[in-house]
Amino acid sequence: MVASWEPGTQYNIGDVVEYQGHRYKIIQPHRSQGDWTPDVTPALWGREPDNTWGDEKQGGGGYQPSYDQPPAQQPYVESRPPMEQQPSGNNWDEHKHQKVDIPHEEQKKNWWDLDDDQKKKLEIGGGLAVGLAALGAGVFAYNHHQKSEEQKKAAVWALQGWLKEAQARTADFYEHGPRGPTTWLLVHGKNFPQNMIPGGEENGEPLYICRGFHDGSIQPGKASATLNTGAVIGYGHDEISLEAYEVLVGDPRAVHWVDAHGRLDLNALGARPVEGGHEADGTPLFIAQAHVHNGIHPGKCSQKLDHAFIPYGGSEKEASNYRVLCYH
């Protein structure tokens, strides 16, 4: 039995609710409000096809995200999740809800810069729970066999920081519209917004520009309805599928592609590149595209990489000749 949607409730990844005879699945974790019902918050909820459950009243169509739908605000920063008690003895990565407030300024800090008392409060109060929920099925922010517990916590804390910034940026976009020529919008699965900027094509199908969190970094990659989870990035010579990621939207007339070769020389571009993310050490990553087999695929480049790297076929392909996305 699926629970009815209710205001004042913390909803997390995987939750499904019923509202006005239809079922909706969570896209972005949030604490519900009375005026944020599932039918008018496409940034938060995706409507499930009616023919996949029961004999209840059928409605029209599936969920179709659109910019002209009513805007949604994302309450993540200031929200106070439910205060029900967790079973005693839970490890830091076993909480189902966040029960501790995290001041906005503290969210911007590196895990290693937090004092020990605050770290303990976050661990006991589920302060890392939301970050783990955002990882999605089969996707992890850290390698269990290569990192210490403290390194795992640092990775999840960094993931949570990226997620909250992405949610706030997406909510601001739907409420106020674009604030520049391009914007990164948070997506879950294949709930694509309009006006995504293409980064290439394969077999006649467009490939769009995306980015996602992995192991303390934000890596550019590609998104497409033809991909299993909607998006992939490249990292450590592997192609990694993502369920929660950002896509680049905007006016395609505001950007253009500039030829490059080998290690990226920003001064040689003659234009300002669109920043796509960064490595764990803070090194900026930019958006590249290159020919791979019979297609043109987006990927990444930087001033520290000898080539562009393109996620393809389960690995990363090196491209000495590539193009960089820049503003006009």
C-alpha positions in Angstrom: 0.0 0.0 0.0 1.5 3.3 -1.1 1.2 6.1 1.4 -0.6 9.3 0.5 1.5 12.5 0.0 1.5 14.7 3.0 3.0 18.1 3.8 5.7 18.4 6.4 7.3 15.1 5.5 10.9 14.3 4.6 10.9 12.4 1.3 14.1 10.6 0.1 15.3 8.8 -3.0 13.2 5.7 -3.7 10.0 7.1 -2.1 6.7 6.7 -3.9 3.5 8.5 -2.9 -0.1 8.7 -4.1 -1.7 12.1 -4.8 -5.2 12.7 -6.3 -5.4 9.2 -7.7 -1.9 9.1 -9.3 1.5 7.8 -8.1 4.6 9.9 -8.0 8.2 8.9 -7.5 10.8 11.2 -5.9 13.3 13.0 -8.1 15.0 15.3 -5.5 14.9 14.6 -1.8 13.1 17.3 0.1 10.8 18.2 3.0 7.3 18.7 1.6 5.2 21.9 2.0 1.5 22.4 1.5 1.9 24.3 -1.8 4.5 21.9 -3.2 2.1 19.1 -4.2 3.5 16.5 -6.6 1.4 17.6 -9.5 2.9 21.1 -9.6 6.6 20.4 -8.6 8.2 18.7 -11.6 11.7 19.4 -10.2 10.8 17.2 -7.2 8.4 14.5 -8.4 8.0 12.3 -11.5 4.6 10.9 -12.2 4.4 7.2 -12.6 2.4 5.7 -15.6 -1.1 4.9 -14.4 -1.2 1.6 -16.1 1.5 0.1 -14.0 -0.6 -0.2 -10.8 -4.0 -1.2 -9.6 -7.4 -0.6 -11.1 -7.8 2.9 -9.7 -8.8 5.9 -11.7 -6.6 6.4 -14.8 -5.2 9.8 -15.7 -3.6 11.2 -18.7 0.0 10.8 -19.8 3.3 10.3 -18.0 5.5 12.8 -16.4 6.9 15.3 -18.8 9.3 17.9 -17.3 8.8 21.4 -18.8 10.1 24.9 -18.0 6.5 26.3 -18.2 5.3 24.2 -15.4 4.8 25.8 -12.0 8.2 26.5 -10.3 9.5 24.6 -7.3 11.6 25.8 -4.5 14.1 23.5 -2.9 14.1 23.7 0.9 17.2 21.6 1.4 19.4 24.2 3.2 16.9 25.4 5.7 14.8 22.3 6.2 14.4 20.4 9.4 13.8 16.7 8.7 11.5 14.6 11.0 12.8 14.0 14.5 11.8 10.4 14.9 14.5 8.5 16.7 16.8 6.1 14.9 17.5 2.7 16.5 20.5 3.0 18.8 23.8 1.8 17.6 23.5 2.8 14.0 26.8 3.4 12.1 27.2 6.7 10.4 26.2 5.2 7.0 23.1 3.4 8.3 20.7 6.3 9.0 17.6 6.7 7.0 16.9 10.3 7.9 18.8 13.4 8.8 18.1 14.6 12.3 20.7 17.3 12.7 20.7 20.8 11.4 23.7 21.8 9.3 24.4 25.6 9.3 24.7 27.0 5.8 28.3 28.2 6.2 29.3 24.8 7.6 28.0 23.1 4.5 30.7 24.8 2.5 33.5 23.5 4.6 35.7 20.6 3.8 35.1 17.5 6.0 38.7 17.8 7.3 38.1 21.4 8.5 35.1 20.4 10.7 35.9 20.0 14.4 35.7 16.6 16.0 32.5 17.4 18.1 30.6 18.5 15.0 31.7 15.5 13.0 30.4 13.2 15.8 27.1 15.1 15.8 26.8 14.6 12.0 27.6 10.9 12.3 25.1 10.2 15.1 22.4 12.5 13.8 22.4 11.2 10.2 24.1 14.3 8.8 25.6 12.2 6.0 22.5 10.2 5.3 21.2 12.4 2.5 24.5 12.1 0.7 24.4 8.3 0.7 20.8 8.3 -0.5 21.8 10.4 -3.5 24.3 7.8 -4.7 21.6 5.8 -6.4 21.5 2.1 -7.1 24.9 0.6 -7.8 26.7 4.0 -7.7 29.2 4.8 -5.0 31.1 7.9 -4.1 34.1 5.9 -2.8 35.9 2.7 -3.3 35.2 0.6 -0.2 38.5 -1.3 -0.4 40.9 1.6 -0.9 39.7 4.2 1.6 39.6 4.5 5.3 36.3 5.2 7.2 37.3 8.9 7.5 38.0 9.2 3.8 34.6 7.6 3.1 33.0 10.2 5.3 34.9 13.0 3.6 33.7 11.7 0.2 30.1 11.5 1.2 30.2 14.9 2.9 31.6 16.4 -0.4 28.9 14.6 -2.3 26.3 16.1 -0.1 27.7 19.6 -0.6 27.5 19.2 -4.4 24.0 17.9 -4.2 22.7 20.7 -2.1 24.3 23.3 -4.3 22.8 21.6 -7.4 19.3 21.4 -5.8 19.4 25.1 -4.8 20.6 26.1 -8.3 17.9 24.0 -10.0 15.2 25.4 -7.7 16.3 29.0 -8.4 16.2 28.3 -12.1 12.6 27.0 -12.1 11.5 29.9 -9.9 13.4 32.8 -11.4 14.6 31.6 -14.8 18.2 31.6 -16.1 20.7 34.0 -14.6 23.3 33.5 -17.4 23.8 32.0 -20.8 24.1 28.5 -19.4 22.9 26.7 -16.2 23.6 23.4 -14.6 20.3 21.6 -13.6 20.0 18.6 -11.4 18.4 15.5 -13.0 17.6 12.1 -11.8 17.3 9.2 -14.2 16.0 10.3 -17.6 13.8 13.2 -16.5 15.5 15.6 -18.9 14.6 19.3 -19.0 14.2 21.3 -22.2 17.0 23.3 -23.9 19.9 21.0 -23.0 23.1 21.9 -24.9 24.2 19.1 -27.2 27.7 17.9 -26.9 27.8 15.4 -29.8 25.8 12.6 -31.5 26.0 8.9 -32.1 23.9 7.0 -34.6 21.8 10.0 -35.3 20.9 10.5 -31.6 22.1 13.6 -29.7 24.4 13.4 -26.8 24.1 16.1 -24.2 26.6 17.6 -21.8 26.4 16.5 -18.2 28.5 16.4 -15.0 28.3 14.3 -11.9 30.1 13.8 -8.6 32.6 11.0 -8.1 35.2 10.4 -5.4 35.5 14.0 -4.3 35.4 15.4 -7.9 32.8 16.8 -10.3 33.4 15.2 -13.7 32.0 16.2 -17.1 30.4 13.5 -19.2 27.4 12.8 -21.5 23.7 12.3 -21.1 21.3 10.5 -23.4 18.0 8.7 -23.4 19.9 5.8 -24.9 22.1 5.3 -21.9 21.0 2.9 -19.2 20.8 5.3 -16.3 20.7 8.5 -18.4 24.3 9.6 -18.0 27.9 8.5 -17.8 31.2 10.2 -16.8 34.8 9.0 -17.1 37.1 8.6 -14.1 40.3 6.6 -13.6 40.0 5.2 -17.1 36.5 3.8 -16.4 33.1 4.7 -17.7 30.8 5.3 -14.7 27.0 5.3 -14.9 25.1 7.9 -12.9 21.5 8.2 -11.8 21.8 11.7 -10.1 23.7 14.3 -12.2 23.5 17.7 -13.7 22.9 18.7 -17.4 23.9 21.9 -19.1 21.0 24.0 -20.4 21.0 27.3 -22.1 21.0 29.3 -25.3 23.2 27.4 -27.9 23.9 30.7 -29.6 25.8 31.8 -26.5 28.5 29.1 -26.9 30.7 27.6 -29.6 33.4 25.0 -30.0 37.1 25.9 -30.3 39.7 23.5 -31.6 42.4 22.3 -29.2 45.3 19.8 -29.2 47.1 17.9 -26.4 47.3 19.6 -23.0 44.8 22.5 -22.8 46.3 25.9 -23.3 43.6 28.4 -22.0 45.5 31.4 -23.6 45.4 29.8 -27.0 41.6 29.4 -27.0 40.9 33.0 -27.6 37.6 32.6 -25.7 36.5 31.8 -22.1 35.8 28.1 -21.7 32.7 26.8 -19.9 33.8 25.2 -16.7 32.5 21.7 -16.3 33.7 20.7 -12.9 36.9 20.0 -11.0 39.2 17.3 -9.8 39.3 16.4 -6.1 42.3 18.7 -5.7 40.4 21.6 -7.2 41.9 21.5 -10.7 39.2 22.9 -13.1 37.8 20.6 -15.7 36.4 21.9 -19.0 34.0 20.4 -21.5 35.6 18.7 -24.6 34.2 16.9 -27.5 36.0 14.5 -29.9 35.4 11.9 -32.6 35.2 8.4 -31.1 34.5 5.6 -33.6 31.6 6.8 -35.7 30.3 9.4 -33.3 31.1 12.7 -31.6 31.2 12.4 -27.8 31.5 15.0 -25.0 34.1 14.5 -22.2 36.7 16.5 -20.3 40.0 18.3 -20.7 42.2 20.4 -18.4 45.6 22.1 -18.1 46.9 19.0 -16.3 45.8 16.3 -18.7 47.9 15.5 -21.8 44.7 14.7 -23.8 41.0 15.1 -23.7 39.3 12.1 -22.1 36.0 10.8 -23.5 33.8 8.2 -21.7 33.0 5.4 -24.2 32.4 1.7 -24.2 33.1 1.1 -20.6 36.3 3.1 -20.4 37.9 6.5 -21.2 39.3 7.1 -24.6 42.1 9.6 -25.1 41.8 12.2 -27.8 44.8 14.4 -28.8 42.7 16.5 -31.1 39.4 17.8 -29.7 37.2 20.9 -29.3 36.4 22.9 -26.1 33.1 24.5 -25.4 33.5 28.3 -24.9 31.4 31.3 -24.5 31.0 33.8 -27.4 
